[in-house]
Amino acid sequence: MPQPKRSRPDKDGAHRLAFERNKKKIMATQTVCGICGKPVDKSLRYPHPLSPCIDHIIPVARGGHPSDLENLQLAHWTCNRQKSDKLLKRHRKAEEEEIISNRILPLSRDWTAYKPT
């Protein structure tokens, strides 16, 4: 039996208006992908893989807030898709605090040479 489709609170729930408001703030103020650290060209439009989108730093599926400005960042569409709902951890020394980061994802191909068909 198919699972019922879950609604996303940032897309069609109580947080939708706050998410859209914060999305506009991020698009107006941020210029670098929060995942790969490279500039984002805001003139590109979906489905271009380097088009801008909003990433939840801690994914909603993992308990992240759906519309809090502190949990949102600018990202390339392809970086966000590769990250998916992962939380990546880096370990330095046992004495140091554990760091959760999403900046160490591998790139699957050079998207700067991408030409849509």
C-alpha positions as CSV (number, residue, x, y, z in Angstrom):
1,M,0.0,0.0,0.0
2,P,1.5,3.4,-0.9
3,Q,2.5,5.8,1.8
4,P,0.4,8.9,2.1
5,K,2.3,12.0,0.8
6,R,3.6,14.1,3.6
7,S,3.2,17.9,3.4
8,R,6.3,20.1,4.0
9,P,5.6,22.9,6.6
10,D,7.8,25.3,4.6
11,K,5.9,24.6,1.3
12,D,2.3,24.3,2.3
13,G,2.0,24.5,6.1
14,A,2.1,27.0,8.9
15,H,5.7,28.1,8.1
16,R,5.1,28.9,4.4
17,L,4.8,32.7,4.7
18,A,7.8,32.9,7.1
19,F,9.9,30.7,4.7
20,E,9.0,32.8,1.7
21,R,9.8,36.0,3.6
22,N,13.2,34.6,4.8
23,K,13.9,33.2,1.3
24,K,13.6,36.8,-0.1
25,K,16.0,38.1,2.6
26,I,18.6,35.4,1.8
27,M,18.3,35.9,-2.0
28,A,18.9,39.6,-1.4
29,T,21.8,39.4,1.0
30,Q,23.8,36.1,0.3
31,T,26.0,35.5,-2.8
32,V,27.9,32.3,-2.0
33,C,26.7,28.7,-1.8
34,G,26.6,27.6,1.8
35,I,27.5,24.0,0.8
36,C,30.4,24.3,-1.7
37,G,31.5,27.9,-0.9
38,K,31.4,29.1,-4.5
39,P,29.5,32.1,-5.9
40,V,25.9,31.6,-6.9
41,D,24.7,33.2,-10.2
42,K,21.2,34.4,-9.4
43,S,20.4,35.0,-13.1
44,L,20.3,31.2,-13.7
45,R,16.9,29.6,-13.5
46,Y,15.8,26.0,-12.6
47,P,16.5,23.4,-14.1
48,H,20.1,24.7,-14.5
49,P,22.1,22.8,-11.9
50,L,23.9,25.9,-10.7
51,S,20.6,27.8,-10.2
52,P,20.1,29.3,-6.8
53,C,17.9,27.7,-4.2
54,I,17.4,27.7,-0.4
55,D,19.0,25.0,1.7
56,H,17.9,23.9,5.2
57,I,21.2,23.6,7.1
58,I,19.7,21.1,9.4
59,P,17.1,19.3,7.1
60,V,13.5,19.5,8.1
61,A,13.4,15.7,8.0
62,R,16.1,15.6,10.6
63,G,14.4,18.1,13.0
64,G,15.6,21.4,11.5
65,H,13.3,24.4,11.7
66,P,11.4,24.8,8.4
67,S,11.5,28.6,8.3
68,D,14.0,30.0,10.8
69,L,16.5,32.3,9.1
70,E,19.3,30.7,11.1
71,N,18.5,27.4,9.5
72,L,18.4,28.6,5.9
73,Q,21.2,29.4,3.5
74,L,21.7,30.1,-0.2
75,A,22.9,27.1,-2.3
76,H,23.3,25.8,-5.8
77,W,20.5,23.5,-6.8
78,T,22.9,20.6,-7.5
79,C,24.7,21.1,-4.2
80,N,21.4,21.0,-2.3
81,R,20.3,17.8,-4.2
82,Q,23.6,16.1,-3.4
83,K,23.4,17.1,0.3
84,S,19.8,15.8,0.4
85,D,18.9,15.2,4.1
86,K,22.4,14.3,5.2
87,L,24.2,15.7,8.2
88,L,27.9,15.3,7.8
89,K,30.2,15.2,10.8
90,R,33.9,16.0,11.0
91,H,36.0,14.7,13.8
92,R,39.2,16.6,14.7
93,K,40.4,15.6,18.2
94,A,38.5,13.9,21.0
95,E,39.0,17.0,23.2
96,E,37.4,19.4,20.6
97,E,33.7,19.8,20.1
98,E,32.1,17.8,17.3
99,I,31.4,19.9,14.2
100,I,28.5,19.2,12.0
101,S,29.0,20.6,8.5
102,N,27.7,20.3,5.0
103,R,30.8,21.8,3.2
104,I,32.6,18.5,2.5
105,L,30.4,17.0,-0.2
106,P,32.1,15.6,-3.3
107,L,31.1,17.1,-6.7
108,S,30.0,14.6,-9.2
109,R,30.9,16.7,-12.3
110,D,32.0,20.1,-13.5
111,W,28.7,21.9,-13.8
112,T,30.2,25.1,-15.0
113,A,30.4,23.6,-18.5
114,Y,26.7,22.4,-18.4
115,K,24.6,23.4,-21.4
116,P,20.9,22.5,-21.1
117,T,19.4,20.6,-24.0
